[in-house]
Amino acid sequence: MPELAEMIRRRDFNGLRELLCSFPAPDLAEIFVDLNPGDEAVLLRLLPRELAAEVFEYLPLEDQEKTLQALGSEHVAQILNDISPDDRTALLQELPAAATQKLLNLLSPEERKIATELLGYPKNSIGRRMTPRYVAIQQNWTVGEVFAELRKQEHKRDAMNQLYVVDSKGRLVDFVRLRDLAVVSPVTSVLEVLENQKIFLRATDDQETAVASFKKYDVTMLPVVDSNEVLVGVITVDDVLDVAEKEATEDIQKLGGVEALDAPYLKTGIFEMVKKRAPWLAVLFLGEMFTSVAMQNYGDEIERVVVLAFFVPLILSSGGNSGSQATSLIIRAMAVRDVVLADWFRVFRRELASGFLLGIILACVGMARVFLWQFLHFAGPHGYGPHYPLLALTIGISLVCVVLWGSLAGAMLPMFLRFIRLDPAVCSAPFVATLVDVTGIVIFFNVAIFALSGTLLAAPPKGIEPLEYKDTPTVFQRLINLDPDWQVETIQLNSSNNTVRIAIVESDDFVKDVKSTESKGPFEIYDHAPVKVWSYPDLLGYHTEIECRVPMVRSKNGPTLPEPSPEKLPWTDKGTLIQ
């Protein structure tokens, strides 16, 4: 707030104190975040002691550290002694050991003992999130004795909604609610108003256990016990919400292929950000190298049917997307315990069915795309050739197989990681997509080989050799005097009968020279006539055959031309139509 900075500059401390005390602690914490640490320290000194401690608890850990550095030792000791033990532990465990010991020395003996005990629990355990500020009552007390004890512990009034009943050795027996005690006779025994629900958490359990328990029992506070079931503290719902948010953030970051950040995004340095992102990017890059290796193994097929390469991104992205969807769904379902390891076969069956249906849907879209591009001539003047139905079938079958495989891999991989006791979130969506890319290449080209082996990928007859030197088509185009409307597509030499077969197609500028007395342009190619072959016995020193599918032309603004255009082909004078 600009007015706060101005009041600090004018040293209007009375006005600042009056203004700040009108805000609740969470709102003050949001205001403090936008200030520099020096100004934060000034404002904390102005606040009443209890309010200052409460505001400090709401500050992010990074701001807490900077504010402590800006405060004097006296104010640091005051704040550390006043904030709740669980929030103090969260701060101390993030500091270097030397800084932690220095701050521990500023605490009162009682608070230092509490802080040391909490820091003695394993990191990320429930013990480091709990607070020892709870109210315990003996099981042999009466209600009157309970209220007498509550009056002695009035400083713990925030923890009095639930009172924990223990035996003579401090072991947890049950709990009672204050509202139930308020409506019974003072001479009533505590044992008569027990909830009969012995619910507790263990101090050494992982924090995520607390999240699941709070969700299951729908409570705001749970007791924490040690290995002997002796009550050692309580954990409240506000701390559990912090854990849930942190765990969800880490899972989302890992799912995106990023190592979990230690600080908010805008407060993470550039070099630290690169350090967190680079390892996974390097791993994914190496994975994609296998994709290029897989494509190299099918280089001959791509060279013979170039159009297959146009559909590789479509096939791979569909498989990767389906795998990423399945991974995200399963990881989240496992996180909220909707799915456990014992459900693996149910998950497998569901993904088998859903993956197949999703593949069918995408296959229909992919096949429709091939037919649509062919009929609308979006695939160029030659389209996908006469075997485009088989090409569409290849695309459809490949999509079904790749999407099905992606769904199964994306669902099973997180469960496998959980089985070997690894974090399923490590199975990030980019990793699954990379895995499916590599296997998708193999699936796609093997389907193509199977479906097109009799046509586009058919092996040439024995003795036929394609002439594939770089300038060969251009040379032959000049030798047979083709005009610019035509171009040589392929040339094959049949060594068994010394025959050269030349395939001729129209050029991209073909329709520019079309003229008609019955229709006005512009014109377009909408189809091709059946293949015709002309024979030239002595052309080029070999028996030569020229084949061509004559284009069929129509006006974009009028009817189809009555005859294929042009009516006279430049190579027909000296040749004989033989097929």
C-alpha positions as CSV (number, residue, x, y, z in Angstrom):
1,M,0.0,0.0,0.0
2,P,1.6,3.3,-1.0
3,E,0.1,5.2,1.9
4,L,1.8,2.8,4.3
5,A,5.2,3.5,2.7
6,E,4.5,7.2,2.9
7,M,3.5,7.0,6.6
8,I,6.7,5.0,7.4
9,R,8.7,7.7,5.6
10,R,7.0,10.4,7.7
11,R,7.5,8.3,10.8
12,D,3.8,8.6,11.7
13,F,4.0,5.6,14.0
14,N,0.8,6.4,15.9
15,G,-1.2,6.6,12.7
16,L,0.4,3.4,11.4
17,R,-0.4,1.5,14.6
18,E,-4.0,2.7,14.5
19,L,-4.4,1.8,10.8
20,L,-2.7,-1.6,11.1
21,C,-4.8,-2.7,14.1
22,S,-8.0,-2.2,12.0
23,F,-7.0,-5.2,9.7
24,P,-7.2,-8.9,10.5
25,A,-3.9,-10.8,10.7
26,P,-4.3,-12.6,7.3
27,D,-4.9,-9.3,5.5
28,L,-1.9,-7.7,7.2
29,A,0.3,-10.5,6.1
30,E,-0.8,-9.9,2.4
31,I,0.1,-6.2,2.9
32,F,3.5,-7.0,4.4
33,V,4.5,-9.3,1.5
34,D,4.6,-6.3,-0.8
35,L,6.9,-4.4,1.5
36,N,10.7,-4.7,1.8
37,P,12.0,-6.5,4.8
38,G,13.1,-3.3,6.6
39,D,9.5,-1.9,6.4
40,E,8.1,-5.2,7.5
41,A,10.3,-5.2,10.6
42,V,9.2,-1.6,11.4
43,L,5.5,-2.5,11.2
44,L,5.9,-5.7,13.3
45,R,7.5,-3.6,16.1
46,L,4.5,-1.3,16.1
47,L,1.9,-4.1,16.3
48,P,0.7,-5.4,19.7
49,R,2.7,-8.5,20.7
50,E,0.0,-11.1,20.0
51,L,-1.1,-9.6,16.7
52,A,2.6,-9.3,15.6
53,A,3.1,-13.0,16.3
54,E,-0.1,-13.9,14.4
55,V,0.8,-11.8,11.4
56,F,4.3,-13.4,11.3
57,E,2.7,-16.9,11.2
58,Y,0.8,-16.0,8.0
59,L,3.9,-14.7,6.2
60,P,5.6,-17.0,3.6
61,L,8.7,-18.7,4.9
62,E,11.0,-16.6,2.7
63,D,9.5,-13.4,4.1
64,Q,9.8,-14.7,7.6
65,E,13.6,-15.3,7.2
66,K,14.2,-11.9,5.7
67,T,12.1,-10.2,8.4
68,L,14.0,-11.9,11.2
69,Q,17.3,-10.7,9.7
70,A,15.9,-7.1,9.7
71,L,14.7,-7.3,13.3
72,G,16.8,-6.9,16.4
73,S,17.5,-9.9,18.7
74,E,15.0,-8.7,21.3
75,H,12.1,-8.6,18.8
76,V,13.2,-11.8,17.2
77,A,13.1,-13.6,20.6
78,Q,9.7,-12.0,21.3
79,I,8.2,-13.2,18.0
80,L,9.7,-16.7,18.1
81,N,8.5,-17.2,21.7
82,D,4.9,-16.1,20.8
83,I,4.2,-17.9,17.5
84,S,2.8,-21.4,17.6
85,P,5.3,-24.2,17.9
86,D,4.3,-25.8,14.6
87,D,4.8,-22.6,12.6
88,R,8.1,-22.0,14.4
89,T,9.3,-25.5,13.5
90,A,8.3,-25.0,9.8
91,L,10.6,-21.9,9.9
92,L,13.5,-23.4,11.8
93,Q,13.7,-26.5,9.6
94,E,14.3,-24.4,6.5
95,L,17.2,-22.5,7.9
96,P,20.9,-23.5,7.9
97,A,21.9,-25.4,11.1
98,A,24.0,-22.5,12.4
99,A,21.1,-20.0,12.0
100,T,18.7,-22.5,13.6
101,Q,20.9,-23.0,16.7
102,K,21.3,-19.2,17.0
103,L,17.5,-18.7,17.0
104,L,17.0,-21.6,19.4
105,N,19.3,-19.8,21.9
106,L,16.9,-16.8,21.8
107,L,13.9,-18.9,23.1
108,S,12.9,-19.3,26.6
109,P,13.9,-22.6,28.2
110,E,10.3,-24.0,28.0
111,E,9.9,-23.0,24.3
112,R,13.4,-24.2,23.5
113,K,12.6,-27.6,24.9
114,I,9.4,-27.8,22.8
115,A,11.2,-26.6,19.6
116,T,14.1,-29.1,20.1
117,E,11.6,-32.0,20.5
118,L,9.6,-31.1,17.4
119,L,12.8,-30.7,15.3
120,G,13.9,-34.2,16.5
121,Y,11.1,-35.8,14.4
122,P,11.9,-36.8,10.8
123,K,11.5,-34.2,8.1
124,N,8.1,-34.1,6.5
125,S,6.6,-36.2,9.4
126,I,3.5,-35.3,11.3
127,G,5.6,-34.7,14.4
128,R,7.1,-31.5,12.8
129,R,3.6,-30.2,12.0
130,M,2.0,-30.8,15.4
131,T,1.7,-28.4,18.3
132,P,2.0,-29.5,22.0
133,R,-0.5,-26.8,23.0
134,Y,-3.5,-29.1,23.7
135,V,-5.7,-29.9,26.7
136,A,-5.5,-33.4,28.2
137,I,-7.8,-34.6,31.0
138,Q,-7.7,-37.7,33.2
139,Q,-10.2,-40.4,32.6
140,N,-11.1,-40.6,36.3
141,W,-12.1,-37.0,36.6
142,T,-15.6,-35.6,36.9
143,V,-16.9,-32.8,34.7
144,G,-16.5,-30.3,37.5
145,E,-12.8,-31.2,37.8
146,V,-12.4,-30.8,34.1
147,F,-13.8,-27.2,34.2
148,A,-11.5,-26.4,37.1
149,E,-8.5,-27.5,35.0
150,L,-9.7,-25.5,32.0
151,R,-9.7,-22.4,34.1
152,K,-6.1,-23.0,35.0
153,Q,-5.2,-23.4,31.3
154,E,-7.1,-20.5,29.9
155,H,-4.1,-19.6,27.7
156,K,-5.0,-22.7,25.7
157,R,-8.6,-21.6,25.0
158,D,-8.1,-22.1,21.2
159,A,-7.6,-25.8,21.8
160,M,-10.6,-26.4,24.1
161,N,-13.1,-27.5,21.5
162,Q,-11.8,-31.1,21.9
163,L,-10.4,-32.4,25.1
164,Y,-8.3,-35.5,25.0
165,V,-8.7,-38.1,27.7
166,V,-5.6,-40.0,28.9
167,D,-4.8,-42.6,31.5
168,S,-2.4,-42.3,34.4
169,K,0.6,-43.0,32.0
170,G,-0.5,-40.4,29.5
171,R,-1.7,-42.9,26.9
172,L,-4.6,-41.7,24.7
173,V,-8.0,-43.2,25.7
174,D,-10.6,-41.1,23.8
175,F,-11.7,-37.5,23.5
176,V,-14.7,-35.5,24.6
177,R,-16.3,-32.3,23.2
178,L,-16.6,-29.2,25.3
179,R,-20.2,-28.7,24.2
180,D,-21.1,-32.1,25.6
181,L,-19.5,-31.3,29.0
182,A,-21.4,-28.0,29.2
183,V,-24.8,-29.7,29.4
184,V,-24.2,-32.4,32.0
185,S,-24.0,-32.4,35.8
186,P,-20.6,-31.4,37.3
187,V,-20.5,-34.7,39.2
188,T,-20.8,-36.7,36.0
189,S,-17.8,-38.9,35.2
190,V,-15.8,-38.1,32.1
191,L,-16.1,-41.8,31.1
192,E,-19.9,-41.2,30.6
193,V,-19.4,-38.6,27.9
194,L,-16.6,-40.2,25.8
195,E,-17.1,-40.1,22.0
196,N,-15.9,-43.7,21.7
197,Q,-13.8,-42.9,18.7
198,K,-10.1,-43.5,19.4
199,I,-8.8,-41.7,16.3
200,F,-5.1,-40.6,16.2
201,L,-2.1,-40.0,14.1
202,R,1.5,-41.2,14.8
203,A,4.2,-38.6,15.1
204,T,6.6,-40.4,12.8
205,D,4.0,-40.9,9.9
206,D,4.3,-38.9,6.7
207,Q,2.4,-35.7,6.5
208,E,0.3,-37.0,3.6
209,T,-1.3,-39.5,6.1
210,A,-2.7,-36.5,8.0
211,V,-4.4,-35.2,4.9
212,A,-6.1,-38.5,4.2
213,S,-7.2,-38.8,7.9
214,F,-8.7,-35.3,8.0
215,K,-10.6,-36.0,4.8
216,K,-11.8,-39.4,6.1
217,Y,-13.0,-38.3,9.5
218,D,-14.1,-34.7,8.7
219,V,-12.6,-33.1,11.8
220,T,-10.7,-29.9,12.6
221,M,-8.1,-31.4,15.0
222,L,-6.6,-34.8,15.6
223,P,-4.4,-36.1,18.4
224,V,-0.8,-37.3,17.7
225,V,0.8,-40.1,19.7
226,D,4.2,-41.7,19.9
227,S,5.1,-45.4,19.4
228,N,3.6,-46.2,22.9
229,E,0.4,-44.3,22.1
230,V,1.3,-41.6,24.6
231,L,-0.3,-38.3,23.6
232,V,2.4,-35.9,22.5
233,G,0.5,-33.2,20.5
234,V,-2.3,-32.3,18.2
235,I,-2.4,-31.3,14.5
236,T,-5.0,-28.8,13.3
237,V,-6.7,-28.5,10.0
238,D,-4.9,-25.3,9.0
239,D,-1.6,-27.1,9.1
240,V,-3.1,-30.0,7.1
241,L,-4.3,-27.5,4.4
242,D,-0.8,-26.2,4.1
243,V,0.5,-29.8,3.6
244,A,-2.2,-30.6,1.0
245,E,-1.4,-27.4,-1.0
246,K,2.3,-28.1,-0.9
247,E,1.9,-31.8,-1.9
248,A,-0.5,-30.9,-4.7
249,T,1.9,-28.2,-6.0
250,E,4.8,-30.7,-6.0
251,D,2.7,-33.3,-7.8
252,I,1.6,-30.9,-10.5
253,Q,5.2,-29.6,-11.1
254,K,6.5,-33.2,-11.3
255,L,3.6,-34.1,-13.7
256,G,4.8,-31.3,-16.0
257,G,8.3,-32.7,-16.1
258,V,9.8,-30.2,-13.6
259,E,11.6,-31.0,-10.3
260,A,9.6,-29.6,-7.4
261,L,10.4,-25.9,-6.7
262,D,11.6,-25.0,-3.2
263,A,10.0,-21.5,-3.4
264,P,7.1,-19.7,-5.2
265,Y,7.7,-19.2,-8.9
266,L,8.4,-15.5,-8.8
267,K,10.8,-15.9,-5.9
268,T,12.8,-18.7,-7.5
269,G,16.0,-17.4,-9.2
270,I,16.6,-17.9,-12.9
271,F,19.6,-20.2,-12.3
272,E,17.7,-22.2,-9.7
273,M,14.8,-22.5,-12.2
274,V,17.1,-23.8,-14.9
275,K,18.6,-26.2,-12.5
276,K,15.2,-27.6,-11.7
277,R,14.0,-27.9,-15.3
278,A,17.2,-28.9,-17.2
279,P,17.5,-32.5,-15.9
280,W,14.1,-33.6,-17.1
281,L,14.5,-31.7,-20.4
282,A,17.8,-33.6,-21.0
283,V,16.2,-36.9,-20.2
284,L,13.2,-36.2,-22.5
285,F,15.6,-35.0,-25.2
286,L,17.5,-38.3,-25.0
287,G,14.2,-40.1,-25.2
288,E,13.3,-38.3,-28.3
289,M,16.6,-39.3,-29.9
290,F,15.2,-42.8,-29.8
291,T,12.3,-41.6,-31.9
292,S,14.7,-40.3,-34.6
293,V,16.5,-43.6,-34.5
294,A,13.2,-45.5,-34.9
295,M,12.4,-43.3,-37.9
296,Q,15.8,-44.0,-39.5
297,N,15.0,-47.7,-39.4
298,Y,12.0,-47.0,-41.7
299,G,13.9,-44.6,-44.0
300,D,13.2,-46.9,-47.1
301,E,9.5,-46.8,-46.5
302,I,9.5,-43.0,-46.1
303,E,11.5,-42.6,-49.3
304,R,9.1,-44.8,-51.3
305,V,5.9,-43.3,-49.8
306,V,6.8,-39.8,-48.7
307,V,3.2,-39.1,-47.7
308,L,3.6,-41.3,-44.7
309,A,5.9,-38.8,-43.1
310,F,3.1,-36.1,-43.3
311,F,1.0,-38.2,-40.8
312,V,3.8,-39.0,-38.3
313,P,3.1,-35.9,-36.1
314,L,-0.7,-36.6,-36.2
315,I,-0.2,-40.2,-35.1
316,L,2.4,-39.5,-32.4
317,S,0.6,-36.5,-30.9
318,S,-2.6,-38.5,-30.6
319,G,-0.8,-41.3,-28.7
320,G,1.1,-38.9,-26.5
321,N,-2.0,-36.9,-25.6
322,S,-4.0,-40.1,-24.7
323,G,-1.1,-41.2,-22.5
324,S,-0.8,-37.9,-20.8
325,Q,-4.6,-37.9,-20.1
326,A,-4.4,-41.4,-18.6
327,T,-1.3,-40.5,-16.5
328,S,-2.9,-37.3,-15.1
329,L,-6.1,-39.2,-14.2
330,I,-4.4,-42.1,-12.5
331,I,-1.9,-40.0,-10.6
332,R,-4.6,-37.8,-9.2
333,A,-6.8,-40.8,-8.4
334,M,-4.0,-42.4,-6.5
335,A,-3.2,-39.2,-4.7
336,V,-6.8,-38.9,-3.3
337,R,-6.9,-42.7,-2.8
338,D,-9.7,-43.3,-5.3
339,V,-7.4,-45.9,-6.8
340,V,-5.0,-48.3,-5.0
341,L,-2.6,-50.9,-6.3
342,A,-5.1,-53.7,-5.8
343,D,-7.3,-52.0,-8.5
344,W,-4.6,-52.4,-11.2
345,F,-6.6,-54.9,-13.3
346,R,-9.8,-52.8,-13.1
347,V,-7.8,-49.8,-14.3
348,F,-6.3,-51.9,-17.1
349,R,-9.7,-53.1,-18.3
350,R,-11.2,-49.5,-18.2
351,E,-8.3,-48.1,-20.1
352,L,-8.4,-51.0,-22.6
353,A,-12.0,-50.1,-23.3
354,S,-11.8,-46.3,-23.2
355,G,-8.5,-46.4,-25.2
356,F,-10.1,-48.5,-27.9
357,L,-13.1,-46.2,-28.2
358,L,-11.0,-43.1,-28.2
359,G,-8.9,-44.7,-30.9
360,I,-12.0,-45.4,-33.0
361,I,-13.1,-41.8,-32.7
362,L,-9.8,-40.4,-33.7
363,A,-9.5,-43.0,-36.5
364,C,-12.8,-41.8,-38.0
365,V,-11.5,-38.2,-37.8
366,G,-8.2,-39.1,-39.4
367,M,-9.7,-41.2,-42.2
368,A,-12.2,-38.4,-42.9
369,R,-9.3,-36.0,-43.2
370,V,-7.6,-38.1,-45.8
371,F,-10.8,-38.4,-47.9
372,L,-11.6,-34.7,-47.5
373,W,-8.2,-33.5,-48.5
374,Q,-8.2,-35.9,-51.5
375,F,-11.6,-34.7,-52.8
376,L,-11.0,-31.0,-52.1
377,H,-7.5,-31.1,-53.6
378,F,-5.9,-29.8,-50.4
379,A,-3.2,-32.4,-50.8
380,G,-1.9,-30.8,-54.0
381,P,-2.7,-31.4,-57.6
382,H,-1.9,-35.1,-57.5
383,G,-3.6,-35.8,-54.2
384,Y,-2.6,-38.9,-52.3
385,G,-2.6,-41.0,-55.5
386,P,-4.9,-43.8,-56.6
387,H,-4.4,-45.8,-53.4
388,Y,-5.7,-43.1,-51.0
389,P,-8.4,-45.5,-49.5
390,L,-5.6,-47.8,-48.3
391,L,-3.7,-44.8,-46.9
392,A,-6.8,-43.8,-45.0
393,L,-7.1,-47.3,-43.6
394,T,-3.5,-47.3,-42.5
395,I,-4.0,-44.0,-40.7
396,G,-7.2,-45.3,-39.0
397,I,-5.7,-48.6,-37.8
398,S,-2.5,-46.8,-36.6
399,L,-4.5,-44.3,-34.6
400,V,-6.5,-47.1,-32.9
401,C,-3.4,-49.0,-31.9
402,V,-1.3,-46.0,-30.8
403,V,-4.1,-44.3,-28.8
404,L,-4.9,-47.7,-27.1
405,W,-1.2,-48.2,-26.3
406,G,-0.8,-44.7,-25.0
407,S,-3.8,-45.1,-22.7
408,L,-2.6,-48.4,-21.3
409,A,1.0,-47.1,-20.8
410,G,-0.1,-43.9,-19.2
411,A,-2.3,-45.7,-16.7
412,M,0.0,-48.6,-15.8
413,L,3.3,-46.8,-15.5
414,P,2.3,-44.7,-12.4
415,M,0.9,-47.9,-10.7
416,F,4.2,-49.7,-11.5
417,L,6.2,-46.9,-9.9
418,R,4.0,-47.1,-6.8
419,F,4.5,-50.9,-6.7
420,I,8.3,-50.4,-6.6
421,R,7.8,-47.7,-3.9
422,L,8.6,-44.6,-6.1
423,D,6.6,-41.4,-6.4
424,P,4.0,-41.9,-9.2
425,A,4.2,-38.2,-9.9
426,V,7.7,-38.8,-11.3
427,C,5.9,-40.5,-14.2
428,S,5.4,-37.1,-15.8
429,A,3.1,-36.5,-18.8
430,P,6.0,-35.4,-21.0
431,F,7.8,-38.7,-20.1
432,V,4.8,-40.8,-21.1
433,A,4.4,-38.8,-24.3
434,T,8.1,-39.4,-25.2
435,L,7.7,-43.1,-24.5
436,V,4.6,-43.3,-26.6
437,D,6.4,-41.4,-29.4
438,V,9.1,-44.0,-29.7
439,T,6.7,-47.0,-29.7
440,G,4.2,-45.1,-31.9
441,I,6.7,-44.9,-34.7
442,V,7.2,-48.6,-34.7
443,I,3.4,-49.2,-34.6
444,F,2.6,-46.8,-37.4
445,F,5.2,-48.0,-39.9
446,N,4.5,-51.7,-39.2
447,V,0.8,-51.1,-39.8
448,A,1.8,-49.2,-43.1
449,I,4.0,-52.1,-44.2
450,F,1.2,-54.5,-43.6
451,A,-1.6,-52.5,-45.2
452,L,0.4,-51.1,-48.2
453,S,2.7,-53.9,-49.0
454,G,0.7,-54.9,-52.1
455,T,0.5,-51.3,-53.5
456,L,2.5,-48.3,-52.4
457,L,5.1,-50.3,-50.5
458,A,5.1,-53.2,-52.9
459,A,8.6,-54.4,-53.8
460,P,9.5,-53.7,-57.4
461,P,9.4,-56.7,-59.8
462,K,12.6,-58.6,-60.2
463,G,15.0,-56.8,-62.5
464,I,13.4,-53.3,-62.2
465,E,15.6,-50.6,-60.7
466,P,14.5,-47.1,-59.9
467,L,16.7,-44.4,-61.4
468,E,16.9,-42.0,-58.4
469,Y,19.8,-39.8,-59.1
470,K,19.1,-36.2,-58.2
471,D,19.0,-34.7,-61.7
472,T,17.6,-37.8,-63.6
473,P,14.0,-36.5,-63.9
474,T,15.1,-33.1,-65.2
475,V,17.4,-34.7,-67.8
476,F,14.7,-37.0,-69.1
477,Q,12.2,-34.1,-69.1
478,R,14.5,-32.3,-71.5
479,L,15.2,-35.4,-73.6
480,I,11.5,-36.0,-74.4
481,N,10.8,-32.3,-74.8
482,L,8.1,-31.9,-72.2
483,D,6.6,-28.4,-71.9
484,P,6.2,-26.7,-68.5
485,D,2.8,-28.1,-67.9
486,W,4.3,-31.6,-67.3
487,Q,7.0,-33.1,-65.2
488,V,8.7,-36.5,-64.8
489,E,7.8,-38.1,-61.5
490,T,9.6,-41.4,-61.5
491,I,11.9,-43.4,-63.9
492,Q,12.4,-47.2,-63.7
493,L,14.8,-49.4,-65.7
494,N,13.7,-53.0,-66.3
495,S,16.9,-54.8,-66.9
496,S,15.2,-58.1,-67.9
497,N,13.8,-56.6,-71.1
498,N,15.8,-53.3,-71.4
499,T,12.7,-51.2,-70.9
500,V,12.6,-47.7,-69.4
501,R,9.3,-46.8,-67.7
502,I,8.7,-43.0,-67.3
503,A,5.8,-41.7,-65.1
504,I,4.6,-38.2,-66.1
505,V,2.3,-36.0,-64.0
506,E,1.0,-32.5,-64.5
507,S,3.0,-29.6,-62.9
508,D,1.6,-27.2,-60.4
509,D,1.0,-24.6,-63.1
510,F,-1.1,-27.0,-65.3
511,V,-4.5,-25.3,-64.9
512,K,-3.1,-21.8,-65.8
513,D,-2.9,-22.8,-69.5
514,V,-6.3,-24.5,-69.7
515,K,-8.7,-22.8,-72.2
516,S,-12.3,-23.7,-73.1
517,T,-15.0,-22.2,-75.3
518,E,-17.7,-23.6,-73.1
519,S,-16.6,-22.5,-69.7
520,K,-14.7,-19.6,-68.1
521,G,-11.9,-20.0,-65.5
522,P,-10.5,-20.2,-63.1
523,F,-10.1,-24.0,-63.5
524,E,-9.2,-26.7,-61.0
525,I,-8.3,-30.4,-61.2
526,Y,-10.9,-32.5,-59.5
527,D,-9.8,-36.0,-60.5
528,H,-7.6,-38.1,-62.9
529,A,-8.4,-40.4,-65.8
530,P,-7.3,-44.1,-65.5
531,V,-3.6,-44.7,-66.2
532,K,-2.6,-44.8,-69.9
533,V,0.7,-46.2,-71.3
534,W,2.4,-45.2,-74.5
535,S,5.2,-47.3,-76.1
536,Y,8.2,-45.9,-77.9
537,P,10.4,-48.7,-79.4
538,D,13.6,-46.7,-80.1
539,L,13.4,-43.7,-77.8
540,L,16.7,-43.0,-75.8
541,G,18.2,-46.3,-77.1
542,Y,15.9,-48.4,-75.0
543,H,12.3,-49.6,-75.5
544,T,10.6,-46.8,-73.6
545,E,7.1,-46.6,-72.0
546,I,5.5,-43.4,-70.8
547,E,2.6,-43.6,-68.3
548,C,0.3,-40.8,-67.3
549,R,-3.0,-40.3,-65.5
550,V,-4.5,-37.4,-67.5
551,P,-6.0,-34.8,-65.2
552,M,-9.7,-34.0,-65.4
553,V,-10.5,-30.3,-65.2
554,R,-13.5,-28.3,-64.2
555,S,-14.3,-24.6,-63.8
556,K,-14.7,-23.3,-60.3
557,N,-17.6,-21.2,-61.5
558,G,-19.1,-23.5,-64.1
559,P,-19.5,-27.1,-65.3
560,T,-16.9,-29.8,-65.8
561,L,-15.1,-29.7,-69.2
562,P,-16.5,-32.3,-71.6
563,E,-13.0,-33.7,-72.5
564,P,-9.9,-34.2,-70.5
565,S,-7.6,-31.3,-70.9
566,P,-5.5,-30.9,-72.9
567,E,-7.0,-32.9,-75.7
568,K,-3.6,-33.5,-77.3
569,L,-0.7,-34.7,-75.2
570,P,2.9,-33.7,-76.2
571,W,4.3,-37.2,-76.2
572,T,1.6,-39.0,-78.2
573,D,2.8,-38.2,-81.8
574,K,5.6,-40.8,-81.8
575,G,4.1,-43.3,-79.4
576,T,1.5,-46.0,-79.5
577,L,-1.1,-46.3,-76.8
578,I,-0.7,-49.8,-75.6
579,Q,-2.7,-49.8,-72.3
